[in-house]
């Protein structure tokens, strides 16, 4: 069983949640909860970094769509960082890439979302 690790850092008061491991049915609930908790603090933006994710399926997609919906309701900008096919391909196949703000690296996300 793979453990999904989360690490939250801050860049210019924007929380960056870096995930490492597999996002699946067993691991998605804590991720969704953590992202909702951070959104509840109404930061200027929220970024989730998926560059170290090794498995990303429907539960990962659901977590991102849920977070995007909550962010929109709260007026918080939300961005997703990934440069891997493991994450990008499922997002493209489901057209969720059209709903999310996707970035190749954290610096690009922070620059785009902080304004």
Secondary structure, DSSP 8 states (H G I E B T S, - for coil): ----EEEEEEETTEEEEEEEEEESTTTHHHHHHHHHHHHHTT-SEEEEEEEEEEEE-HHHHHHHHHHHHHHHHHT-EEEEE---HHHHHHHHHTTGGGTSEEESSHHHHHHHHH-
